[in-house]
Amino acid sequence: MTDTGSDTAHPGLIITVYRVNPETLKRTPVSSSVVPAANHVAMNLAFPPCECPRCRAKEASR
């Protein structure tokens, strides 16, 4: 999902690890870290373009 209508920059992602007591189900924070927001889309995580003959033919005709 991509947010294209936001005017404010997202501050990043906070990841917190909790320890849960199995008897009382009480959560206790163990550690927390902040992953900063990216300024651009990580293209290295995207699928590479298709290289089959049918897709290459469509690309050449464009």
ABEGO torsion letter per residue (X at the ends): XBBAABABBBAEBBBBBBBBBAAAGBBBBABBBBBBBBABBBAAABBBBBABAAAAAAAAAX
